[in-house]
Amino acid sequence: MQEAELQKRLETLRSEHRDLDAAIAALTQAGSTDQLQIARLKKRKLRLKDQIAVIEDTLLPDIIA
């Protein structure tokens, strides 16, 4: 993938991650009893976080100091 494509994908993933965070907070605050749905959203959020980390590592290579 090109760097521009990776940047665009990264922004999309970050946006989705923020949306999931807001959804989880709303469900929790509303006192939702559907713990399975909340757990699934949290799992999806963690997968997104992992994908974001992979793309960030690709864009920002390690520099040995």
Backbone as a chain_set.jsonl record, in Angstrom:
{"seq": "MQEAELQKRLETLRSEHRDLDAAIAALTQAGSTDQLQIARLKKRKLRLKDQIAVIEDTLLPDIIA", "coords": {"N": [[0.832, -1.185, 0.0], [0.387, 2.271, -0.645], [1.776, 5.18, 0.988], [-0.075, 7.279, 1.305], [-2.5, 5.914, 1.057], [-2.335, 4.294, 3.301], [-2.407, 6.245, 5.307], [-4.989, 7.241, 4.944], [-6.503, 4.944, 5.505], [-5.752, 4.611, 8.154], [-6.883, 6.88, 9.372], [-9.584, 6.288, 8.96], [-9.867, 3.954, 10.509], [-9.256, 4.991, 13.046], [-11.384, 6.746, 13.382], [-13.549, 4.967, 13.417], [-12.861, 3.584, 15.725], [-13.145, 5.588, 17.679], [-15.897, 5.996, 17.424], [-16.889, 3.52, 18.274], [-16.022, 3.597, 20.905], [-17.586, 5.673, 21.894], [-20.115, 4.515, 21.561], [-19.977, 2.314, 23.283], [-19.652, 3.641, 25.724], [-22.092, 5.006, 25.833], [-23.95, 2.898, 25.952], [-23.176, 1.722, 28.359], [-23.552, 3.804, 30.154], [-26.284, 4.161, 29.914], [-27.17, 2.055, 31.271], [-27.391, -0.45, 30.151], [-28.405, -3.816, 29.886], [-27.453, -5.676, 28.258], [-24.904, -7.34, 28.212], [-23.449, -8.98, 26.546], [-23.503, -7.754, 24.03], [-22.078, -5.415, 24.618], [-19.61, -6.535, 25.293], [-18.886, -7.639, 22.808], [-18.606, -5.31, 21.295], [-16.448, -4.141, 22.625], [-14.469, -6.023, 22.091], [-14.26, -5.774, 19.333], [-13.363, -3.168, 19.231], [-10.825, -3.483, 20.361], [-9.611, -5.057, 18.376], [-9.548, -3.188, 16.316], [-7.795, -1.349, 17.454], [-5.437, -2.844, 17.437], [-5.06, -3.099, 14.654], [-4.671, -0.418, 14.014], [-2.26, 0.052, 15.342], [-0.519, -1.581, 13.871], [-0.508, -0.326, 11.357], [0.475, 2.187, 12.087], [3.047, 1.445, 12.915], [4.059, 0.66, 10.476], [4.082, 3.057, 9.076], [5.716, 4.651, 10.654], [8.763, 3.865, 10.955], [11.057, 2.014, 13.076], [13.638, 3.749, 14.718], [16.929, 3.462, 15.307], [18.697, 4.635, 17.95]], "CA": [[0.0, 0.0, 0.0], [1.074, 3.546, -0.657], [1.698, 5.89, 2.262], [-1.335, 8.027, 1.343], [-3.561, 4.944, 1.314], [-2.212, 3.886, 4.695], [-2.876, 7.36, 6.117], [-6.446, 7.278, 4.837], [-7.003, 3.774, 6.243], [-5.503, 4.894, 9.562], [-7.909, 7.826, 9.813], [-10.851, 5.557, 8.987], [-9.847, 3.068, 11.679], [-9.328, 5.831, 14.25], [-12.757, 7.249, 13.474], [-14.389, 3.844, 13.842], [-12.48, 3.311, 17.109], [-13.807, 6.619, 18.488], [-17.336, 5.727, 17.386], [-17.15, 2.368, 19.146], [-15.827, 4.062, 22.267], [-18.789, 6.438, 22.244], [-21.238, 3.578, 21.656], [-19.8, 1.538, 24.517], [-19.93, 4.548, 26.837], [-23.529, 5.281, 25.855], [-24.641, 1.702, 26.444], [-22.842, 1.537, 29.765], [-24.185, 4.88, 30.916], [-27.73, 3.952, 29.88], [-27.49, 0.916, 32.127], [-27.777, -1.577, 29.306], [-28.213, -5.128, 30.495], [-26.944, -6.561, 27.202], [-23.462, -7.423, 28.411], [-22.86, -9.654, 25.396], [-23.295, -6.744, 22.996], [-20.985, -4.55, 25.072], [-18.375, -7.319, 25.177], [-18.553, -7.739, 21.391], [-18.119, -3.999, 20.867], [-15.119, -3.966, 23.209], [-13.565, -6.896, 21.345], [-14.07, -5.141, 18.026], [-12.533, -1.99, 19.48], [-9.45, -3.963, 20.549], [-9.095, -5.451, 17.059], [-9.241, -1.946, 15.607], [-6.589, -0.791, 18.063], [-4.316, -3.624, 16.915], [-4.866, -2.714, 13.253], [-4.105, 0.926, 14.029], [-0.862, -0.077, 15.756], [0.241, -2.157, 12.755], [-0.346, 0.703, 10.327], [1.372, 3.203, 12.63], [4.389, 0.883, 12.861], [4.473, 0.659, 9.081], [4.325, 4.438, 8.686], [6.805, 5.201, 11.462], [9.713, 2.778, 11.209], [11.909, 2.155, 14.249], [14.908, 4.432, 14.501], [17.896, 3.047, 16.32], [19.422, 5.841, 18.38]], "C": [[0.881, 1.254, 0.0], [0.878, 4.247, 0.688], [0.379, 6.661, 2.387], [-2.52, 7.106, 1.641], [-3.544, 4.501, 2.777], [-2.716, 4.99, 5.631], [-4.401, 7.426, 6.123], [-7.073, 6.133, 5.631], [-6.866, 4.001, 7.748], [-6.558, 5.843, 10.114], [-9.285, 7.156, 9.909], [-10.94, 4.668, 10.225], [-9.956, 3.866, 12.968], [-10.74, 6.358, 14.461], [-13.696, 6.157, 13.974], [-14.123, 3.501, 15.313], [-13.154, 4.311, 18.047], [-15.316, 6.378, 18.553], [-17.703, 4.562, 18.304], [-17.01, 2.771, 20.612], [-17.056, 4.821, 22.751], [-19.997, 5.51, 22.421], [-21.172, 2.763, 22.939], [-20.13, 2.407, 25.725], [-21.428, 4.824, 26.955], [-24.306, 4.087, 26.398], [-24.403, 1.494, 27.932], [-23.562, 2.567, 30.631], [-25.707, 4.711, 30.971], [-28.154, 2.767, 30.739], [-27.943, -0.291, 31.341], [-27.472, -2.897, 30.008], [-27.673, -6.135, 29.481], [-25.422, -6.588, 27.252], [-22.763, -8.094, 27.236], [-22.571, -8.651, 24.283], [-22.139, -5.825, 23.371], [-19.648, -5.267, 24.933], [-17.931, -7.433, 23.719], [-17.993, -6.411, 20.863], [-16.709, -3.742, 21.399], [-14.08, -4.803, 22.461], [-13.238, -6.301, 19.973], [-13.167, -3.918, 18.15], [-11.072, -2.388, 19.663], [-8.819, -4.405, 19.226], [-8.71, -4.222, 16.244], [-7.954, -1.325, 16.14], [-5.346, -1.522, 17.559], [-4.014, -3.262, 15.471], [-4.238, -1.334, 13.153], [-2.623, 0.862, 14.371], [0.001, -0.623, 14.622], [0.506, -1.1, 11.69], [0.601, 1.797, 10.818], [2.818, 2.716, 12.596], [4.941, 0.881, 11.44], [4.852, 2.081, 8.642], [5.501, 5.054, 9.42], [7.79, 4.093, 11.816], [10.569, 3.084, 12.448], [13.206, 2.836, 13.864], [15.825, 4.03, 15.653], [18.737, 4.263, 16.691], [20.776, 5.466, 18.944]], "O": [[1.97, 1.273, 0.574], [-0.06, 3.949, 1.428], [-0.218, 6.691, 3.464], [-3.429, 7.474, 2.385], [-4.59, 4.351, 3.407], [-3.376, 4.704, 6.63], [-5.023, 7.637, 7.164], [-8.057, 6.331, 6.343], [-7.75, 3.633, 8.522], [-7.072, 5.627, 11.211], [-10.052, 7.429, 10.832], [-11.967, 4.636, 10.903], [-10.671, 3.464, 13.886], [-11.23, 6.409, 15.589], [-14.533, 6.394, 14.845], [-15.047, 3.168, 16.055], [-13.676, 3.925, 19.093], [-15.934, 6.538, 19.606], [-18.703, 4.614, 19.02], [-17.79, 2.335, 21.459], [-17.51, 4.632, 23.88], [-20.804, 5.705, 23.33], [-22.187, 2.547, 23.602], [-20.812, 1.958, 26.647], [-21.967, 4.869, 28.061], [-25.216, 4.251, 27.21], [-25.318, 1.135, 28.674], [-24.104, 2.248, 31.689], [-26.339, 5.076, 31.962], [-29.345, 2.507, 30.913], [-28.778, -1.067, 31.804], [-26.425, -3.065, 30.634], [-27.462, -7.304, 29.807], [-24.744, -5.948, 26.448], [-21.6, -7.8, 26.961], [-21.507, -8.698, 23.665], [-21.31, -5.495, 22.523], [-18.663, -4.668, 24.503], [-16.74, -7.336, 23.423], [-17.035, -6.391, 20.09], [-15.871, -3.184, 20.691], [-12.957, -4.355, 22.228], [-12.093, -6.325, 19.523], [-12.321, -3.664, 17.293], [-10.178, -1.701, 19.171], [-7.638, -4.159, 18.984], [-7.681, -4.21, 15.569], [-7.125, -0.836, 15.371], [-4.322, -0.896, 17.285], [-2.849, -3.13, 15.094], [-3.373, -1.101, 12.308], [-1.815, 1.551, 13.748], [1.131, -0.173, 14.433], [1.622, -0.994, 11.18], [1.436, 2.282, 10.055], [3.721, 3.491, 12.282], [6.137, 1.076, 11.226], [5.83, 2.273, 7.921], [6.209, 5.894, 8.863], [7.661, 3.455, 12.861], [10.775, 4.241, 12.813], [13.797, 2.543, 12.825], [15.51, 4.245, 16.823], [19.409, 4.846, 15.84], [21.536, 6.342, 19.359]]}, "num_chains": 1, "name": "protein.A"}
